[in-house]
Amino acid sequence: MVIKRDAYLNQLIAGKSNGLIKIITGIRRCGKSYLLFELFYNYLKSMGTDDAHIIKIAFDDWENRNLCNPDNLMKHVKELLKDEGQYYLLFDEVQLLDDFVPVLNSLLRKKNLDIYVTGSNSRFLSTDVVTEFRGRGDQVHVYPLSFAEFMSVSEQSIAEAWKEYYTYGGLPLVRTLDGDQKKADYLKNLYLTVYSTDILDRHKIRNKEEFNELVNIVASAIGSPTNPQKLCNTFHTLKHKKLTQPTISNYLKYLMDAFIIEKSVRYDIKGKKYINTLSKYYFSDLGVRNAILSFRQQEENHIMENIIYNELKIRGFQVDVGVVGHRTTDKNGKTIRKQYEVDFVANQGSQRYYIQSAFMMPTEAKERQESASLMNIDDSFKKIIIVKDNIKPKRNEKGLVTIGLFDFLLNTNSLNW
């Protein structure tokens, strides 16, 4: 089964010979090695690159164990450089290479070497690893399969594929497993033995139970505004235990560093400033999120919001949670200030979209409720409601666009309707 990951492949192609180390990051098992060793390698071959000029090293291969020593690796690479032509270094599981940062920076000085690396543990997955290359790193961040990528290898109807996708997520290996039980068991085991263990070991967290309980609470609250203090209160109420705010902040940072969750910050649209009060946390993969909760909480409306967030990030948008204030009067004529939330403020260069995730709008009253926040924004950027219903895109007299979820997910140009 060949899954095209053109969005990421094109980023690697665009970074060819730019003088930087191409660093492929992302949550474990999302397809980083496949992108590098299969898709990008095949691209180089299709462009006429000779095999002798493509140096592929998987550091987790037992046959390459001696190359984890920097001196042995440098000698090996030097022996393979036979001429002044362009060579491509493709390194997988590079965290197994001792002192990999100075080694890669040293290799970068060779002008005919173009370097691409990926790794699969929390030490390498950390979001701050790019800074260790001191401005010499070019990050390509890989997500699990988008719904469009998922559909490209699915023989199911869109409706059935959607159920599968929002239940078991987009990790590529899940697509190869038969039956619900195998998929559920794989995801549960992956979280407990890989994701959670990586974080616990790296950060030397002694109270594993508390950490995993906090992850459960965050997983239960996707799409809900929260912060460490609010989580602290929730933890105390539900678990009757004290977990300090600084500890919770650290745990959230560890989860973000490993790309398990992402944080979307609140943005005051009219005030044009960020609000450091409440934020939303979304999971990079919904299958992992559901496995954490033993597949007990699968509210399709919240999951849909998470998937829309992920799709916007995959398309390269910076995504914030919007807040818009509106002054009105109550029945006594007293001025009151109402605050509306816009699910997503998506920015990319000079483009901006205000997007509301509305699972269903069966009545005019519900439609007015969902559009209220968007209608109180007085700038000219496009305002969009995404609904689960399979409808034709439509635009009302105020310029508000409503599109169906699958039109949005399967058409990369859908926001420009």
C-alpha positions in Angstrom: 0.0 0.0 0.0 1.6 3.2 -1.2 0.4 6.4 0.5 1.4 9.6 -1.2 2.5 12.3 1.2 2.9 15.0 -1.4 2.7 18.0 1.0 5.7 16.8 2.9 7.6 15.5 -0.1 7.2 18.8 -1.8 8.7 20.5 1.2 11.8 18.3 1.1 12.1 18.9 -2.7 11.8 22.7 -2.1 14.6 22.5 0.5 17.1 20.7 -1.8 20.6 22.1 -1.7 19.5 25.0 0.4 22.6 24.7 2.7 20.5 23.6 5.7 19.9 20.3 7.5 16.4 19.1 6.6 15.0 17.9 10.0 11.9 15.7 9.7 9.9 15.8 13.0 6.5 14.5 14.1 4.8 12.2 16.5 6.2 8.6 16.5 4.8 6.3 13.8 3.4 9.1 11.7 5.5 8.0 8.6 8.7 10.0 8.8 11.0 7.2 7.8 8.7 6.2 5.0 8.8 9.8 3.7 12.6 9.9 3.7 13.6 6.4 2.7 10.9 5.6 0.3 9.2 8.7 -1.1 12.1 11.1 -1.2 14.6 8.4 -2.2 12.3 7.4 -5.1 12.1 11.1 -6.1 15.8 11.4 -6.2 16.1 8.3 -8.4 13.4 9.6 -10.7 15.4 12.8 -11.2 18.4 10.7 -12.4 20.4 10.7 -9.2 22.9 7.8 -9.2 22.6 5.4 -6.2 26.2 6.0 -5.4 25.3 9.6 -4.7 22.5 8.7 -2.2 23.9 7.6 1.2 21.2 6.0 3.2 21.9 5.0 6.8 19.4 3.6 9.3 21.1 3.8 12.7 18.7 1.3 14.2 19.8 -1.3 11.7 22.1 -3.8 13.6 24.4 -3.9 10.6 25.1 -0.2 11.0 25.7 -0.3 14.8 29.4 0.6 14.3 28.3 3.8 12.5 26.7 5.1 15.6 30.3 6.1 16.6 31.0 9.5 15.2 34.5 8.7 14.1 33.4 5.6 12.2 30.6 7.5 10.6 32.8 10.3 9.4 35.3 7.9 7.9 32.5 5.9 6.2 31.0 9.0 4.6 34.4 10.3 3.5 35.1 7.0 1.8 31.8 7.2 -0.1 32.5 10.7 -1.5 34.2 9.8 -4.7 33.9 13.0 -6.6 32.7 16.7 -6.4 29.2 15.9 -7.5 26.1 16.4 -5.3 25.6 13.8 -2.6 22.5 13.2 -0.5 22.8 12.0 3.1 19.6 10.3 4.3 19.9 9.5 8.0 17.1 7.6 9.9 16.9 7.3 13.7 19.7 9.9 13.9 19.3 10.2 17.7 21.2 6.9 17.9 24.3 8.6 16.5 26.5 9.7 19.4 26.9 13.5 19.5 24.6 13.8 16.4 24.3 17.6 16.6 28.0 18.4 16.2 28.5 15.6 13.8 25.8 16.9 11.5 27.0 20.4 11.7 30.5 19.2 10.7 29.1 17.3 7.7 27.2 20.4 6.7 30.5 22.1 6.0 31.1 19.8 3.1 29.6 21.8 0.2 28.6 18.8 -1.9 26.5 17.2 0.9 22.8 17.7 1.2 21.6 16.3 4.6 18.2 14.9 5.6 17.5 13.4 9.0 14.7 11.9 11.0 14.4 10.5 14.5 11.9 8.7 16.6 12.3 9.3 20.3 11.4 12.1 22.6 15.0 13.4 22.6 14.8 14.0 18.9 11.1 14.7 18.7 11.4 17.7 21.1 10.4 20.9 19.4 13.6 22.6 20.6 15.9 20.2 18.7 15.9 22.5 15.7 17.5 25.3 17.7 20.4 23.1 18.6 21.5 23.3 14.9 22.0 27.0 15.5 20.1 28.3 12.5 21.3 25.5 10.2 18.1 23.4 10.5 15.1 23.4 8.2 12.2 21.6 9.9 9.6 19.6 8.0 6.9 18.6 10.4 4.9 15.5 9.6 1.4 14.8 10.9 -0.5 11.5 10.8 -2.6 10.9 7.7 -5.0 13.7 6.8 -8.5 12.5 5.9 -7.7 13.1 2.2 -4.6 10.9 2.5 -6.6 8.3 4.4 -9.3 8.3 1.7 -6.7 7.9 -1.0 -6.0 4.3 0.1 -9.5 3.4 1.4 -12.1 1.4 -0.4 -14.8 2.5 2.0 -17.5 5.0 1.4 -16.8 8.5 2.7 -19.3 8.0 5.6 -17.7 4.7 6.6 -14.1 6.0 6.2 -15.0 9.0 8.4 -16.2 6.7 11.2 -13.0 4.7 10.9 -10.9 7.9 10.8 -12.4 9.6 13.8 -12.2 6.4 15.8 -8.7 5.1 15.0 -7.0 8.2 13.7 -4.4 8.5 10.9 -1.3 6.6 12.0 -0.3 4.7 8.8 0.3 1.3 10.4 -3.3 1.3 11.7 -4.5 1.1 8.0 -2.8 -2.3 7.7 -4.5 -3.9 10.7 -7.7 -6.0 10.3 -10.5 -5.6 12.8 -11.4 -3.1 15.5 -9.8 -5.0 18.3 -6.4 -5.2 16.6 -6.5 -1.4 15.9 -7.6 -0.6 19.4 -5.0 -2.8 21.0 -2.2 -1.4 18.8 -3.1 2.2 19.7 -3.4 1.5 23.4 -0.1 -0.4 23.5 1.6 2.4 21.4 0.6 5.0 23.9 1.5 3.1 27.0 4.8 1.5 25.8 6.1 4.3 23.5 4.6 7.7 23.9 4.0 7.8 27.6 7.2 5.8 28.4 9.3 8.2 26.3 8.1 11.2 28.3 8.2 9.5 31.7 11.8 8.3 31.1 13.2 11.4 29.5 11.8 13.8 32.2 12.3 11.3 35.1 8.7 11.6 36.2 8.3 9.6 39.3 4.5 9.7 39.7 3.4 7.9 36.6 -0.2 7.6 37.8 -0.6 11.4 38.2 0.9 12.1 34.8 -1.4 9.6 33.0 -4.5 10.9 35.0 -3.7 14.4 33.7 -3.4 13.1 30.1 -6.9 11.5 30.6 -8.3 14.8 31.7 -6.8 16.7 28.7 -8.1 14.0 26.3 -11.6 14.3 27.8 -11.6 18.1 27.2 -10.5 18.6 23.6 -12.0 21.8 22.3 -12.7 23.2 25.8 -10.9 26.4 26.9 -8.6 25.6 29.8 -5.3 26.4 31.5 -3.0 24.9 34.1 -4.9 26.4 37.0 -8.3 25.2 35.7 -6.8 21.7 35.1 -5.4 21.9 38.7 -8.9 22.5 40.0 -10.4 19.8 37.8 -7.7 17.3 39.0 -8.4 18.0 42.6 -12.2 17.8 42.1 -12.2 14.5 40.1 -9.3 12.8 41.7 -9.3 14.3 45.2 -5.5 14.9 44.8 -3.3 17.9 44.6 -1.3 18.4 41.5 0.4 21.8 41.5 0.0 24.3 38.7 3.8 24.4 37.8 3.8 20.6 37.6 0.8 20.6 35.3 2.5 23.3 33.1 5.5 21.1 32.8 3.5 18.0 31.9 1.6 19.9 29.2 5.0 21.2 27.8 6.3 17.6 27.7 3.3 16.4 25.8 3.6 19.3 23.3 7.4 18.7 22.9 6.6 15.2 21.9 3.9 16.4 19.5 1.2 14.4 21.2 -0.9 17.6 21.7 -0.8 21.1 20.3 -1.9 24.3 22.0 -4.1 27.0 20.4 -3.9 30.4 22.1 -6.8 32.8 22.5 -6.7 35.9 20.3 -8.7 39.1 20.8 -9.8 39.8 17.2 -10.9 43.4 17.8 -8.2 44.2 20.2 -5.6 42.5 18.0 -3.7 40.9 20.8 -3.2 37.5 22.4 -4.9 36.7 25.7 -2.9 34.6 28.1 -5.8 33.2 30.0 -7.4 30.1 28.5 -6.2 28.0 25.6 -7.4 24.9 23.8 -5.4 21.7 23.4 -5.8 19.4 20.5 -4.4 15.9 19.8 -2.2 15.3 16.8 -3.9 11.9 16.3 -7.4 11.1 17.4 -6.8 7.4 17.5 -4.2 7.9 20.2 -6.6 10.3 22.0 -9.4 7.7 21.9 -7.1 4.9 23.0 -6.0 7.0 26.1 -9.7 7.1 27.0 -10.2 3.4 26.1 -12.6 4.5 23.3 -15.2 5.5 25.9 -15.6 9.2 24.9 -16.1 9.7 21.2 -18.2 12.9 21.0 -18.2 13.4 17.2 -18.7 17.2 17.5 -15.5 17.7 19.6 -13.6 15.2 17.5 -14.7 17.0 14.3 -13.3 20.3 15.7 -10.0 18.6 16.5 -9.8 17.2 13.0 -10.5 20.6 11.4 -7.7 22.1 13.6 -5.3 19.4 12.4 -6.2 19.9 8.8 -5.6 23.7 9.0 -2.1 22.9 10.6 -1.3 20.4 7.9 -2.1 23.1 5.3 0.4 25.4 6.9 -1.8 27.7 8.9 -1.0 29.3 12.2 -4.2 28.6 14.2 -5.5 30.5 17.1 -8.8 30.5 19.1 -10.7 33.8 18.4 -12.5 36.0 20.9 -14.7 38.9 19.8 -16.4 41.3 22.1 -19.7 43.0 21.4 -21.6 45.7 23.3 -25.3 45.5 23.5 -28.1 46.5 25.9 -30.3 44.3 28.1 -34.1 44.7 28.6 -33.5 47.4 31.1 -31.4 49.5 28.7 -28.2 48.7 30.6 -25.1 48.3 28.4 -23.6 44.9 28.7 -20.5 43.4 27.0 -20.9 39.9 25.5 -18.0 37.8 24.4 -18.2 35.4 21.5 -15.7 32.6 20.6 -14.5 31.9 17.1 -13.3 28.3 16.9 -10.3 29.1 14.6 -8.5 32.2 13.4 -6.3 30.7 10.6 -3.4 32.8 9.4 -1.0 32.2 6.5 1.0 35.1 5.2 -1.5 37.8 4.3 -4.4 35.3 4.3 -6.8 35.0 7.2 -9.9 33.0 7.7 -12.4 32.9 10.6 -13.8 29.4 10.9 -16.6 28.0 13.0 -17.0 24.2 13.5 -20.7 23.5 13.7 -21.6 19.8 13.9 -25.3 20.4 13.0 -27.4 23.5 12.2 -30.9 22.0 11.9 -32.8 25.2 12.7 -32.6 28.9 11.9 -32.0 29.5 15.6 -29.0 27.2 15.7 -27.7 28.8 12.5 -28.0 32.3 14.1 -26.2 31.0 17.2 -23.3 29.5 15.3 -22.9 32.6 13.1 -23.2 35.2 15.9 -19.5 35.3 16.6 -18.5 35.6 12.9 -21.1 38.3 12.3 -19.6 40.5 15.1 -16.2 40.6 13.3 -16.0 43.9 11.3 -13.1 43.2 9.0 -13.2 41.9 5.5 -11.5 38.5 5.9 -13.5 35.5 4.9 -15.8 34.0 7.5 -16.7 30.3 7.2 -18.9 27.7 9.0 -18.0 24.1 8.5 -20.9 21.6 9.1 -21.0 17.9 9.2 -23.9 17.8 6.8 -23.1 16.9 3.2 -24.3 20.2 1.6 -23.4 22.3 -1.4 -21.3 25.3 -0.4 -23.4 28.4 0.0 -22.9 32.1 0.8 -25.5 34.3 2.5 -26.3 37.9 1.9 -23.7 38.9 4.5 -20.9 37.0 2.8 -20.8 34.2 5.4 -19.8 30.9 3.7 -21.1 27.5 4.8 -19.4 24.3 3.5 -19.7 20.6 4.3 -17.0 18.9 6.3 -16.0 16.5 3.6 -15.8 19.3 1.0 -13.4 21.0 3.4 -11.3 18.0 4.2 -11.0 16.6 0.6 -10.4 19.8 -1.3 -7.3 21.7 -0.3 -8.7 24.8 -2.0 -12.0 24.6 -0.2 -11.5 27.8 1.9 -11.4 29.8 -1.3 -14.9 28.9 -2.4 
